[in-house]
Amino acid sequence: MTSLYAVAGNPVAHSRSPFIHAEFARQTGEPMRYERLLCPFDAFGATVRAFAGIGADGCNVTLPFKFEAFDLAARRTPRAELAGACNTLRFDAEGWTGDNTDGAGLVNDIERNAGVVLRGARILLIGAGGAAAGALGPLLAAAPAQLVVANRTGTRAAELVLRHAGASSGRSPIDLRAAPLAACGSGFDVVVNASSSSVAGSPVPVAGAVLAPGALALDMMYGPAARGFLEWAEAHGAVGRDGLGMLVEQAAEAFLFWRGVRPETLSVLATVREHFDT
């Protein structure tokens, strides 16, 4: 039987996830179909329950519902528990299981695809919402020297840091801290934009001084929404990277979670870039 999945969020019309998962299914021979599921802002839970009710097997969750997805899951993987947010749901018969593949996808894209080593690096993570929550644990597991979470609302960043304070125990000490956007520091080796600034069309929320010469500046968004951030990064001497590689890598993690098979990603990323003007 053909299994059914979807990307659930608002908006979802722009999502490349259906194309990516179709490529994974073709590559692995897995019998599955993947759609877009537009969820009203006030009816995410009802929409996803209805989708599960027609026999679907799971869904990815995107903006702005990752915290709501966490609450819907009867069981959660350790990385979802640490994040306090889910971007992947599996509709198991005995209850839904939630996972968070964002951070693993981000780290895989930075280290495997971009060739940037995170161990010993100074990292700035902009934002403290669902995307940042999913990214922080795996970024810490990569053993940077310093990781600063900067957010417009300082208390939210502080709460996120506090939840992850013990995540690096047993490894080399990591300077993990929260900071306001205006005073987050300077000269970072890697800057990750996990805020909503790009999708909202807002200016980059930090000064160019956050970038060390030749730094990697990655926006979790892709396509036209990411262009402003990439132009800003390159204007300040950094290497700009959009979130398409992260999208493919986190999708592979979700595919493994659902199907028990890990697809190859580099060729799929190349195909996605070839097919879409990103």
N, C-alpha and C positions, 0 to 999 in steps of 0.2 A: 504494500500500500504506500501511496505517496504521502509523506508527512507535510504538514502546513506550518509555516512560521511567518513572522512579519516584524517590521520595525514599527513600534508604537510611539507616537509623540505628536507634537504640534509646534512647528510644521514638520511634514515628512515628504512633501512633494519633491524636494531637492535631493533626497537621500540616495546615495549610490549603493546602499546595502543590498537591495534586491539584485543588482547586477553582480556584486561581489559574491553573494551566496549562490547565485546561479553558476558562476564560474567554479566555485568550490564543489558544487554538486556534480558538475560535468567532469571535473578533474578526478573526483573520488568515486563516482558512480552511485552516490547516495540518492535514494528516491525522495526528493523533497521539492516543495514549492515555497517561494518567499515573496511576501507582498508588503504593501504599505498600509498602516492602520492609523488613520487620523483620529486623534482622541480630543473631544471637547475639553477645554481647560477644567470644567467642573464635573467631568464624567469619565476620568481616566479608568478608575476601577471598574465601573459598569461596562465600559467599552471592551476592556481586556477580558472580563469575565464572559461577555457575549462571544468574543472571539474564541476563547477556550471551549465555550459551549457548543460550537459547531464542529468540534473535533480537532482543533489546532493543537500543536504539540509544544509551542513555546513562542517567545517573542524577545526581541531586543527592545530596550527602552531608551529613548533619547529625551532631549529637553522637552518640557521642564519637569519630568515625572519620576526621576530616579529615586527620590526619597519616598514617594508614594509606592513605587514598586517594591521597595524594601519592606514596607508595612504589609503588602499583600502576600509576601512569601511566608509559608509555614516553616520552612527550613532555609538556612542560608549558609553559603560557603564561608570559611574563615575570612577570606579577603572581602567578602560582602559585609560581614559583621564588622570588620575593622573600618571599612569605609562608611558604614551606616547608610549605604545607598546601593541600589541594584540597577544594572543596565541590561541584565539578561534574566529571563524567567523561563523555567521548564515546567510544563504542566503535567506533573506526575500524578498518577491515579490516587496516591495516598496524600497528596497535598503539594502545592507548588514549591519549587526550590529556586532560590534566587542566587545569582552570582554577580560579580563585578569584574569584567574583563578589561576595563578602560586602562588601568595602570599597567597591566602586563602588556597590553598593546602598545602603549606609549613607550615603555622601556625597550621593548623589542624593536620598535621603529627607530628610536634614537641610537641604540647600540648596534643592531644588526644592519639596518638599512642606511642610516646616516653615518655610521662608523664613528660615533662619538662615545668615548668612555666616560661613564658616570662616576666610577669609583674615584674618590678624592676630589671631585669637582665641587664648585660652588653653584648651587641651583636656586633660582627664584621661581616660585610657583605663584602665578597671579590668579586670584579667585579663591573662594572657599565654599562654592556650591557643590552640586552633585558630581560634576566632572573633576574638580579638584579633589574631592573626597575619595574618588576611585583611584586617582593617580598617586596620592601621597604615600600609601603603604609600599607599593612596588618601587617608587623612587627611593624611599629609605632603604629598601632591601638591596638596592644597587650600591650602597655604601658611599654616598657623597661625603665630602668633608663638612659641608654646610648646606642646609636647606631652609629657606625663608619662605613662609606663606604670607603673601601680602593681599589685603582685601580692603575694600571701601569700608565695610563694617568690621572693625577690629575685633569685636567680641566673637564674631563667627569664626574668624581665623584662629583666634586663641582657643576656642572650643575644639576645632579640628586638630590643632597641634597637641592639645592635652590628650585627646583620644589616642593619638599615635605616639605619645611620649615613650612608651615602653616597646615600641615596634622594633627598635634597633638594639634591644638588649642582647648581650652575647656577642655583638659585633664591635668593630671599632667605633669609638664615640663619634656621634654626629651632632653638630651644632644645629639643632632644630629650634626654630623660633617663629613667632607670628609678628607681623609688623603692619602699620598703616601704609597705604600706597605711597604717600608722600615722603615716607622715611624708611624705605625698605632696604637701602644700601646701594652699592654700586659695584661694577666690575665683575658681574657674574659670568661664569663659563656657559651656563645653559639657562635660558629664560623660557618658561612655558606659560602661554596665555590660556588659562582655563576659565577665564571670566566670560561674561556675555557681551563684552564690548564689541567684538567683531560682528556677531549676529545682529546686534542692535545698530550697527553702523556708527558707533561712537569712536572718539579718538582713543588711541592706545593710552591706558590709564597710568602709565609710569613714564618717567623721564628716560631719555636715551642713555643717561649715565649708568643705568643698570647693566648695560652691555659691555663686557670686556671686548677688546679688539678680537675679531674673528669668532665671537661667541656664536653658539647655535641659538636661534630664536624661533621657537615652534609655536604655532597657533593651532589649537585643537580643531578649529574650523577649517573648511576647505572651500574651494571654488571662489566665486566673487566676494563672499563675505570675508575671506582671509587676505585679500589683496592689500588692503590698507595696512595691516600689520606687517606683511612681508615687505612692502615698500618702506615702511618705517625702519624695520630691522636693517635692510640693506643700506639705507641712507645713513645709518649710524655705524657702519662697518661690520655688521654681523652677517651671518649666513641665515637667511630666512627659510623656513620650512613650513608647509601647511600640514593639516591634520589627516591628509588622505592615507598616508602610510600607517598612521595610528589606527585609522578606521579599518583598514584591511587586516592589520595584526590583531586588533581586538575582536574582529569578526571571526578570525581563525580560532581564537580562544573560545568564543561562543559556539562555533561549529563543533569543536572538540567536546565541549560541555554537553551539547545536545546529542551528537552522533557517535562519540567515542573515537573519532578519526580526526587527525590533525592535517589540514590541507597545507600544501606548499604556497607560500605567499608572494615571493618576489615576482614570479611571472604574472600573478593576478594583479599586483600593484602596477606593473608595467602596462598590462592590458587596460586597466581602468584609466590610467593617465593617457593612453593612446585614444580611448574612446570618448573621453570627456574633456572639455576645455576647462581645466581647473586653474 
